[in-house]
Amino acid sequence: AEMHLRKCLDAEKNKRMQCLTTCLSIKCIISQGRAGEGIELYESLCKDNEARKYISGLELHTISRSLIDQKHYRSVIRMIKESLDVIGGNWTKEEQIPVYDLLCWSYMCLNDYEASLKYCKKKIMLAEETKDKKNQV
């Protein structure tokens, strides 16, 4: 039984590492100016039910940051919103805060200050909840 459990844990670790490697590859592809290709690869990763559970807010933040550096604000907004709908429920509040921060920034860069404010408020609310939780411990 212990051997079976160890094999299962190793398999989980391998899947997580494959997902991390894919996310880093996506970041590199985007950094090379191939944003469309990187977004497609990320979207296919999100459609894979098995891989999807290993994508954290940190990976999304890293990929989105590369897109923002190249001024692909609309792509960032679409990608983040779709990811929040599909996999965001699995993320901790700490993981969600930087993702909402990128939504604020992207909307601000598009001069949509109302939308930017909406996501800034969401980010602040999550940060306050996280701070309150840490103070209770």
C-alpha positions as CSV (number, residue, x, y, z in Angstrom):
1,A,0.0,0.0,0.0
2,E,2.8,2.4,0.8
3,M,4.5,1.6,-2.5
4,H,1.3,2.4,-4.4
5,L,0.9,5.7,-2.5
6,R,4.5,6.6,-3.3
7,K,3.9,5.9,-7.0
8,C,0.7,8.0,-7.0
9,L,2.6,10.9,-5.3
10,D,5.4,10.6,-7.9
11,A,2.9,10.7,-10.7
12,E,1.3,13.8,-9.3
13,K,4.7,15.5,-8.9
14,N,5.6,14.6,-12.5
15,K,2.3,16.1,-13.8
16,R,2.9,19.2,-11.9
17,M,6.4,19.5,-13.2
18,Q,5.2,19.0,-16.8
19,C,2.6,21.8,-16.3
20,L,5.3,24.1,-14.9
21,T,7.6,23.3,-17.8
22,T,4.8,24.0,-20.3
23,C,4.0,27.3,-18.6
24,L,7.7,28.4,-18.8
25,S,7.8,27.4,-22.5
26,I,4.7,29.6,-23.1
27,K,6.4,32.5,-21.3
28,C,9.5,32.0,-23.5
29,I,7.4,31.8,-26.7
30,I,5.6,35.1,-25.8
31,S,8.9,36.8,-24.9
32,Q,10.2,35.9,-28.4
33,G,7.3,37.9,-29.9
34,R,5.1,35.0,-30.7
35,A,2.2,36.0,-28.5
36,G,-0.5,34.3,-30.6
37,E,1.3,30.9,-30.4
38,G,1.8,31.3,-26.7
39,I,-1.8,32.1,-26.0
40,E,-3.0,29.1,-28.1
41,L,-0.7,26.8,-26.2
42,Y,-2.0,28.2,-22.8
43,E,-5.6,27.8,-23.9
44,S,-5.0,24.2,-25.0
45,L,-3.4,23.6,-21.6
46,C,-6.5,25.0,-19.8
47,K,-8.8,22.7,-21.9
48,D,-6.9,19.6,-20.7
49,N,-8.8,18.6,-17.6
50,E,-5.9,16.7,-16.1
51,A,-3.3,19.5,-16.7
52,R,-5.7,22.3,-15.7
53,K,-5.7,21.5,-12.0
54,Y,-1.9,22.1,-11.9
55,I,-2.0,25.6,-13.2
56,S,-1.7,28.1,-10.4
57,G,-2.3,31.8,-10.3
58,L,1.5,32.3,-10.3
59,E,1.9,30.6,-13.7
60,L,-0.9,32.7,-15.1
61,H,0.7,35.8,-13.6
62,T,4.0,35.0,-15.2
63,I,2.5,34.4,-18.6
64,S,0.3,37.5,-18.4
65,R,3.3,39.6,-17.4
66,S,5.1,38.6,-20.6
67,L,2.0,39.7,-22.6
68,I,1.7,43.0,-20.8
69,D,5.4,43.7,-21.5
70,Q,4.5,43.5,-25.2
71,K,1.3,45.6,-24.7
72,H,-1.2,42.7,-25.4
73,Y,-3.6,44.1,-22.8
74,R,-6.8,42.7,-24.4
75,S,-5.3,39.2,-24.7
76,V,-4.3,39.4,-21.0
77,I,-7.8,40.4,-20.0
78,R,-9.4,37.6,-22.0
79,M,-6.9,35.0,-20.8
80,I,-7.3,36.0,-17.1
81,K,-11.1,36.1,-17.2
82,E,-11.3,32.7,-18.9
83,S,-8.8,31.2,-16.5
84,L,-10.6,32.6,-13.5
85,D,-13.9,31.1,-14.8
86,V,-12.3,27.7,-15.6
87,I,-9.7,27.1,-12.9
88,G,-9.7,30.1,-10.6
89,G,-11.8,28.4,-8.0
90,N,-8.9,26.2,-7.1
91,W,-6.6,29.1,-6.4
92,T,-5.9,30.6,-2.9
93,K,-6.7,34.2,-2.3
94,E,-2.9,34.8,-2.2
95,E,-2.7,33.5,-5.8
96,Q,-5.7,35.5,-7.0
97,I,-4.4,38.9,-5.8
98,P,-1.5,39.3,-8.4
99,V,-3.9,38.1,-11.1
100,Y,-6.4,40.7,-10.3
101,D,-3.6,43.3,-10.1
102,L,-2.8,42.5,-13.8
103,L,-6.5,42.9,-14.7
104,C,-6.4,46.4,-13.0
105,W,-3.3,47.3,-14.9
106,S,-4.5,46.0,-18.3
107,Y,-7.8,47.9,-18.1
108,M,-6.0,51.0,-17.0
109,C,-3.6,50.8,-20.0
110,L,-6.7,50.6,-22.2
111,N,-8.2,53.7,-20.5
112,D,-11.1,51.7,-19.1
113,Y,-10.9,53.2,-15.6
114,E,-14.2,51.9,-14.4
115,A,-13.2,48.3,-15.1
116,S,-9.8,48.9,-13.7
117,L,-11.3,50.2,-10.4
118,K,-13.7,47.2,-10.2
119,Y,-10.7,44.8,-10.3
120,C,-8.6,47.0,-8.0
121,K,-11.4,46.8,-5.4
122,K,-11.6,43.0,-5.8
123,K,-7.8,42.8,-5.3
124,I,-7.9,45.0,-2.2
125,M,-10.8,43.0,-0.8
126,L,-8.9,39.8,-1.2
127,A,-5.8,41.3,0.3
128,E,-7.7,42.5,3.4
129,E,-9.3,39.1,3.8
130,T,-5.9,37.5,3.6
131,K,-4.5,40.0,6.1
132,D,-7.4,39.4,8.5
133,K,-6.9,35.7,8.3
134,K,-3.2,36.0,9.1
135,N,-4.0,38.3,12.1
136,Q,-6.4,35.7,13.5
137,V,-3.7,33.0,13.6
